[in-house]
Each structure stands twice: as C-alpha cells, then as structure tokens.
Amino acid sequence: MTTSTTQQMVDDAITSRRSIRAFLPKLVAREDIQKILEVAARSPSGSNTQPWKVYVLTGAKLHALSHAILAAHNSEGQGGYEQEYNYYPVKWVTPYLERRRKVGWDLYALLGLGRENKAGMHAQHGRNYAFFNAPVGLIFTIDRVMEQGSWLDYGMFLQSIMVAARGRGLDTCPQAAFTQFHKIIADHLQLPANEMLVCGMSLGYADHSKVENTLVTERAALADFVNFLDE
C-alpha cells in the first residue's frame, strides 16, 4: 500500500465521520466493537492515565435504559433532571451561538419541523435516548478525581472510536444529551459513586434512506482559526 493510499484512507475515515441520527436494525458484530475499542485505547493520555471507562449496551439492556430515559424526557418539567456538568457555556457569544443555531435549524428544516412545532422538536430530541435506533449504545464515564486534562484525553479517545468505526463501514453519533439523565443511567448501570457520566454514543450502520442523515455541517475556513507564524 502506497503512502498516498494510506493517507487517503485515514483522511476519508476522518472526513466521512458525521453525527448519524437514524440507523439500520443490522446488528454489529461483537468482534468489531471489541476491535474498535482496542484501537481507540491507543489514544494518548497524560502520563498514560487512560481515564476512560466504557459500558456497551445491546439488546434488552439497551432498550430498558432507553425506555427509562424517554419516560423522564417526556415528563420533563416534573422530574427536576439536571446535568451534572456544563457541556455548553453559561453565556453564549459569537460565533458559537450562531453556529449552534444553524445546525439545529438546518436539521429541523430537513425534517420539516418549523419553530412553532415544539412537540415535533421535543420528539426529535427524544430520539437521542433511543440511540436513534442503533443496535449498540455506548455510555462513557470518568473517575471523579480526574481533572480537566483527562477530559481532553477523553475527547481524543472518543474521536478514535468514531474514526475506527468509519474504517469498518460503521457510523456513530456522540451524544451529550444523556448527561441530563445521569442519575437514571447510574441506577441502570449500577455505576459506582466515583464514576461520572461523560456522554453517550450511538453505534451502528447508517440508514441512508433517512433525510436527517443528509445533513452535512459547515466547517470554518482555516483562515478563521489558524495563524501561521513565519519569520
């Protein structure tokens, strides 16, 4: 295999990664899941601390957790569910607010959901908790003693999972939406008190017949975020 071919394969695995929001019922082989996680475990971490822990849910376990979270989601405003940590900023500023709004409205537009359709948007958001019908749900936790650097390490681990999945023709959707229901997840997975929920992820084969999977998000030009410092 030539260097250029290897380069293209790696680039394609990264650039073809998208957040998929509709999956086929096709099962994912246990061997593929294991290999993806073995590959991702080579991700860098400060002093080789390897701060990640993964819970792989399939079948009845996956459906039971989804059912419990969806019930809470649909009774929102009554259960008092709160995130354990702030994923997003408390105060939004430009350009992040505009980017967030655009991707949301672009998705809803594809699904034919106008701003006045609150029930439709609520239902679409709830699909997160069914892992978008993916056959595999991943829940990620971190030890509470770990600090900000370990969360940086965790991001590289998550990216490695998503890229390794693409290399096997699989797709993913990383989901911070689960953090609101960390108490339900902790109960279902019997998490020890020292473990904190980081996020969830759907894993499976994309259903390319679904319009939501045609969404391609924009990326800023290099000039917007890169500075080349020459002599």
Summary of the structure (lengths in Angstrom):
residues: 231
radius of gyration: 18.6
end to end distance: 37.6
largest distance: 60.9
contacts: 591
relative contact order: 0.23
helix: 49%
strand: 13%
